[in-house]
Amino acid sequence: MVLNNNMKIQNLKSAGTKPEVVRSKSGKRYETGERVQMFRAPDGTRGSYSFFVREVERGRLHGCIVST
């Protein structure tokens, strides 16, 4: 399943924010100073919205509903 712009993932609850971390080509991790919104699924999985988009595309719904 591929999510398009009209599809939304429902049943995600806000779980606060955390500092954004990026990885350089050498493998070092840096905090950018930005904050990323985190979400929690009904089964307890935590992650960003883009994390859940990837999980839905892999077929792992974590108790969420995908609607158009």
N, C-alpha and C positions, 0 to 999 in steps of 0.2 A: 504494500500500500504506500502510495506517495501522497504526502499532504500538499495540497495546493493552497493558494491564498484564501480561498473561501472556507476551508476546513478549520475547525477549532477543536482543541482538546479540552473536554469538560471534566469536572470533579477534581481539578488541581486546586490546592489551597496554598495561600501565601505562607512561606516559611522564613521570612526575613530576607536580609541581604548578606553578601559576603564579598570580600575584596576580589577583584578580577586578577587572575594570575595568567601570565603568558609565558611561553617557553621559547627561548632563542634557538638559533641553529646549533649552537654548541651544547644545548641541553640545559642551560641555566634557567631558573624560574625567576620571574620578576613580577612584582605587584605594580599595576599601572596607576593606582590611586582611584580608579573608578570602582563603583559598587555594582554587583550583579544581583538581580532579583532571583531568589530561590523559591521553588515550589515543592509541595509534598503531595504524593499520590495516595490513594486510599490504602494501598498495601504497605505504606511507610517509606517508600523510596523517595529520596530527596535529590533535586537537581535543578538546573536552569530549564527554561522553556525549550531551548534548542536541544538540550539533552533528551527531553521527552519526545520531541519531534523525531530525533534519530531512533529512539526506542520504538515508537509507533511504526516507523518505516521498517524496522526489523521484525515487527509482529509482536512485540512485548508491550502489552497495553497497561500493565500495572493497575488494573481495576478502573481505568479511565474510559470515557466514552468519546469517540471521534464523531463530530457532527458537521454537517455542511451548512 
